[in-house]
Amino acid sequence: MTDINDIVLIYLDEKPLSFARVEAIEPDIKRDWYHVKLLLLQVPLQVVTWILRDVYINGETFTMDGKPLRLERVVSPEPTASEKPAIPPSTDADNAPPQNGSPRSNVIALHDLKKKS
């Protein structure tokens, strides 16, 4: 089920047209219809509100000005072994002070470099 903050791909005539983020879904006066506020992720950014039935929000084809449109919720793919980061995520042990004899990494603050320029 598509929900607020989900990314959707908008299809026009079964061809991908644009990505959008669902900003709000509010009920309409008519039962099973909703005001769907979408932030179109394109240049320039644009906000539109479409009045859609619940089944249209979840991927069923509908028409607008006689043209077929469809929303498809985008699901982030799982990373493959080759795409996984080589550095494991940090743990509490990473933030602990170094023990005797262990190397300590240097952290360079970027704002300090800007001041020197």
N, C-alpha and C positions, 0 to 999 in steps of 0.2 A: 504494500500500500504506500503510495506516495504521500509524503507529509511535509510539514514546514521545514525549511532549510535543506531539503533534498535538491539535488541537481537533476534536471531532466533534459533530455534531448528532444527537440521539437522537430517532427518530420512533416514536410509538406509534399504531397503527392508521393509518399513513401521514400522521399529523399531527405537525408539529414539537412536541417536548415540552420539551427542555432542551439546553443546551450542556454539554459535559464536556471535560476535558483528560485524555489518556491518561497516567497516571502510571507504569505498569509493565505489561509483558507477560512473563509467566513460563510456561514449559511445564508442562502438567499431566501426570499419570501416563499418561493415554490419548493416543495418537498424534494429532496435528493438533488438539489441544485446548489452550487456554491460560487462565491466570488473568489477567484484564485488570482492572487497578486504575484506576478512573475517579474524577476529582475533579469532582463535579457543580457547575457554575458557576451556583449559585442561592443564595438567602438562606434559611436558613443554608447554608454550604458543607457538603457531605457527601461522604465517600469510600465508594465501593462497589467490590466485587470480583465480577465476573461470570466464570463459566467458559464460554468461547466457542470454537467451532471457528475455524480460520484464515479460512474464507470469510465467517463472520459479522463478524469484525473488519473485513473489507474491503467490507462493504456489503450482503451478502446478508441477506434477511429471516429472522428466527428467532422462536420464540415463547417467552414466559415467562408462566407461569400462564395459558396459553391465549390470550394477547394477542400480536399480531404487533408485533415491535420491529425496528428497523433502525438501524445506525450509519452516518452519512455524514460522511466527512472534509471539513472546512471548508477551502477554499482562498481566501486573501485575493485579492480582485479587483485587477486592475491599475488604478491611478488614471487617470482621464481627464484631458485637457488642462486642463479647468476645475478639477479637484481638485488638480493639482500645486501645490506651494508656490511662492509668488512669489519667495521668497528661495532662491537656489541653495545647495546644501550647502557647508559651509566647506571650505577647502583649506589647505594649509600656508602659502600666501601670506597668508591671513587672519590667521594667528597671528604673522606677522612684524612687527617694530616698524615704525611709520609712517615713510615717507620724508618728506623736507623738503617742506612745503607741503600734505601730504595730511591730511585731517581724521581725527581719532581719536574713536572712539565712547566713550561713558562707560558703565562697567559699575557697576551699583548692587548691592551685596551686600545681600540681604534680611535676613541676620542682623544687620547694622548698624542697619537700620531698626527691628528689633524691640527692640534695646537702648535706643533713644531713647524708645520709648513708655513 
